[in-house]
């Protein structure tokens, strides 16, 4: 499906559940494009929303009754079930397009298909960027999406246009394929970064380019919460195998070094 359009789609009424830094980052561009944003969140963002010109609802029932065309789920991975399972879907005024923007995909797909009304559509997405990488614009940054259950093609296209019109690389793939690839890339990167942080790795006066990149990986990883990192592990079924692969690879590397030390008969480094 092409998300581009020869004419500018009409502004959307987008409700957001969960208004942490990532949702705030997305909302600013959506508002710049002329979309109308409503927000509900467990934390009180009423003052921030007032400053941004966004309606904030403390009561989720009132939020659902505000006639959103799209409801975007932007909770943490760990809190998704706790937040969405009590939602009073009977308050919805219309069949609604639900969109999740979590960093894992099979988990929100399964949860939302189980609890949301059958007449509502579901688009699972992962903007592969955030406030840091997207601070200068979204051009050439990847936006992954899976049209899990879409009957209102026009509404879905209008939402996707938010990202395609900013120059994102639009990548359609299944939630399963996303999680398999993300375990090899995103989770592995976060794991290496966390390991380097635990080691206390810091820049030195004699850094090589390679080491500078490792420090960058560490610093970018720890900027994200440990909740995000643990969510990537707990709710991506492919992540456990990647952790095992990393452990096996480390042991094999140590064995090769020990074997080479024995070959050279070097008593100083033969054991560690």
ChimeraX attribute file (.defattr): number of C-alpha atoms within 10 A of each C-alpha:
attribute: neighborCount
match mode: 1-to-1
recipient: residues
	/A:1	7
	/A:2	10
	/A:3	17
	/A:4	17
	/A:5	12
	/A:6	5
	/A:7	6
	/A:8	11
	/A:9	15
	/A:10	10
	/A:11	15
	/A:12	20
	/A:13	16
	/A:14	23
	/A:15	25
	/A:16	25
	/A:17	23
	/A:18	22
	/A:19	23
	/A:20	14
	/A:21	12
	/A:22	17
	/A:23	20
	/A:24	19
	/A:25	16
	/A:26	19
	/A:27	23
	/A:28	14
	/A:29	16
	/A:30	19
	/A:31	17
	/A:32	9
	/A:33	15
	/A:34	13
	/A:35	16
	/A:36	18
	/A:37	23
	/A:38	22
	/A:39	25
	/A:40	23
	/A:41	20
	/A:42	14
	/A:43	10
	/A:44	13
	/A:45	20
	/A:46	17
	/A:47	11
	/A:48	12
	/A:49	18
	/A:50	11
	/A:51	9
	/A:52	14
	/A:53	13
	/A:54	18
	/A:55	16
	/A:56	23
	/A:57	21
	/A:58	15
	/A:59	11
	/A:60	20
	/A:61	16
	/A:62	14
	/A:63	22
	/A:64	23
	/A:65	14
	/A:66	16
	/A:67	19
	/A:68	23
	/A:69	18
	/A:70	23
	/A:71	23
	/A:72	21
	/A:73	23
	/A:74	23
	/A:75	24
	/A:76	19
	/A:77	22
	/A:78	15
	/A:79	11
	/A:80	18
	/A:81	16
	/A:82	10
	/A:83	16
	/A:84	18
	/A:85	14
	/A:86	10
	/A:87	14
	/A:88	13
	/A:89	16
	/A:90	12
	/A:91	15
	/A:92	19
	/A:93	13
	/A:94	14
	/A:95	16
	/A:96	21
	/A:97	23
	/A:98	23
	/A:99	26
	/A:100	23
	/A:101	25
	/A:102	23
	/A:103	26
	/A:104	28
	/A:105	26
	/A:106	19
	/A:107	20
	/A:108	24
	/A:109	21
	/A:110	10
	/A:111	14
	/A:112	20
	/A:113	15
	/A:114	11
	/A:115	14
	/A:116	19
	/A:117	14
	/A:118	11
	/A:119	13
	/A:120	18
	/A:121	23
	/A:122	25
	/A:123	20
	/A:124	26
	/A:125	29
	/A:126	20
	/A:127	21
	/A:128	17
	/A:129	14
	/A:130	15
	/A:131	14
	/A:132	10
	/A:133	11
	/A:134	16
	/A:135	10
	/A:136	8
	/A:137	13
	/A:138	22
	/A:139	14
	/A:140	13
	/A:141	20
	/A:142	18
	/A:143	21
	/A:144	20
	/A:145	23
	/A:146	21
	/A:147	19
	/A:148	15
	/A:149	17
	/A:150	17
	/A:151	14
	/A:152	13
	/A:153	12
	/A:154	12
	/A:155	19
	/A:156	20
	/A:157	17
	/A:158	19
	/A:159	21
	/A:160	20
	/A:161	20
	/A:162	21
	/A:163	23
	/A:164	23
	/A:165	15
	/A:166	15
	/A:167	16
	/A:168	21
	/A:169	17
	/A:170	20
	/A:171	14
	/A:172	15
	/A:173	14
	/A:174	17
	/A:175	22
	/A:176	18
	/A:177	11
	/A:178	21
	/A:179	24
	/A:180	17
	/A:181	13
	/A:182	20
	/A:183	23
	/A:184	15
	/A:185	13
	/A:186	17
	/A:187	26
	/A:188	18
	/A:189	18
	/A:190	23
	/A:191	22
	/A:192	16
	/A:193	22
	/A:194	20
	/A:195	14
	/A:196	19
	/A:197	17
	/A:198	10
	/A:199	9
	/A:200	9
	/A:201	15
	/A:202	15
	/A:203	12
	/A:204	9
	/A:205	5
	/A:206	8
	/A:207	12
	/A:208	11
	/A:209	9
	/A:210	9
	/A:211	15
	/A:212	15
	/A:213	12
	/A:214	19
	/A:215	19
	/A:216	14
	/A:217	19
	/A:218	24
	/A:219	17
	/A:220	15
	/A:221	23
	/A:222	15
	/A:223	9
	/A:224	11
	/A:225	11
	/A:226	13
	/A:227	13
	/A:228	17
	/A:229	19
	/A:230	16
	/A:231	19
	/A:232	27
	/A:233	21
	/A:234	16
	/A:235	19
	/A:236	22
	/A:237	17
	/A:238	19
	/A:239	22
	/A:240	16
	/A:241	13
	/A:242	19
	/A:243	17
	/A:244	11
	/A:245	12
	/A:246	15
	/A:247	12
	/A:248	12
	/A:249	12
	/A:250	12
	/A:251	12
	/A:252	12
	/A:253	12
	/A:254	14
	/A:255	12
	/A:256	12
	/A:257	15
	/A:258	16
	/A:259	13
	/A:260	14
	/A:261	16
	/A:262	14
	/A:263	10
	/A:264	11
	/A:265	11
	/A:266	11
	/A:267	9
	/A:268	8
	/A:269	13
	/A:270	15
	/A:271	11
	/A:272	6
